[in-house]
Amino acid sequence: MDRRLYNESPYIKEWQTEVRDVVEKDGKYHVTLAETAFFPEQGGQLADGGTIDGIAVEGLYEKDQTVFHVLPSAPIGKIVSCKLDFARRFDHMQQHTGQHILSNVFEQLFKADTSSFHMGEEDASIELAMPDIPAQAIKAAEDKTNEYLARDLPVKTHIVSPEEARKFPGVTPPEGAEVIRVVEIETVEFNACCGTHVSRLGEIGIIKIVKTEKMGAGQTRAYFKCGRRALRDYQVKHDIVSTLGRQYKATETDLVSRIDLQASQLKVANKEIETLKNKLLDIEATEMAKSATSPLIVRSYDDRHFDELNFLGKHILKNGNFVLILSSVPDKRLVFARGDKFADLNCGKIFKEQLQAYNGKGGGSPNWANAGFASVEDMKRFEGFLVDFVGKLSLVV
């Protein structure tokens, strides 16, 4: 067992200690120390970073009550100088203590227990026993949480036995643990926790919930940012809002209504464009039907999408009995359709029997089928097959 300096103080940044063992595995060196302030990934909290005798610590894990430090090369001396990446550590302290107070507030306000906590490099999250978290609940939780931060309440850590831990309100010691760390937020809560924490709530700065996600089974995940992460998030979003404000020539308070107005105008314009486009397609379909010299019409388009081919095909068949093979190169999709006169031609059946050989996926009814392909080449091969297949039939308009 090693001595965990972060249990004594999470603010230790540099120390000297003795190397106990070095084991080489797959080109990496797994080092154990007599004393360490490096926190391994545990309890939802990310692992620390830093150096040992100037060698970067690439990984940390705990095994047999000992922290292993993964290095790209082995330290030379028996006594080494260790340096913690304290900016990273302090960020983790802010997020983890922030999680404690945020979870407590959700339990206070909404009787919502926290079932899990995860800390990522960009944000952290908790899963709450709430089927949904409406906007007013988010604001209420944020207000209450940040009121606690403004009070700058002390945060204390107690290293105790399981028997002593049970004396703290609401604390249930993990089974098999010989030593328990109990984190106390004065006047708020006691919580058994192995992570590192700030000494006062004011050090967190601010807590902001950035989004929620329904997880099912009555659970909702709330993503949040604390301290510098929250500041960076605000800076990014402020830049976005400022840029949009300049583009729309609107103040922050008018920006949403200005964007909504433009979106409404764009929707009307797009509808008008769609109407005009369909009129042109209808005219084109009529001309194609009139000028057709064969009941088989084959067209491949480099500049049209699948929805246009659907519209075009339906309007061609309104103007006569034809067999259509229409393909969209951009979408790698093909339409195969026929008029009622050619009832012996089963489009869907042909697709079912032949598509797989051409790396296509799709299907349809006897008179209309469509498919998508892995490549344009596959689609062209299938198009050639259909042309040959239909060409062998006796089609008469």
Secondary structure, DSSP 4 states (H G I P E B T S, - for coil): --EEHHHH-TT--EEEEEEEEEEEETTEEEEEESEE-PPPSBTTBPP--EEETTEE--EEEEETTEEEEEESS--SSSEEEEEE-HHHHHHHHHHHHHHHHHHHHHHHHH---EEEEEE-SS-EEEEES-S---HHHHHHHHHHHHHHHHHT-BEEEEEE-HHHHTTSTT--PPTT-SSEEEEEETTTEEEE--S---SBGGGG--EEEEEEEEEETTEEEEEEEEHHHHHHHHHHHHHHHHHHHHHHT--HHHHHHHHHHHHHHHHHHHHHHHHHHHHHHHHHHHHHHHH-SSSEEEEEESS--HHHHHHHHHHHHHTS--EEEEEETTTTEEEEEE-GGGTT--HHHHHHHHGGGGTEEEEEETTEEEEEESSHHHHHHHHHHHHHHHHTS----
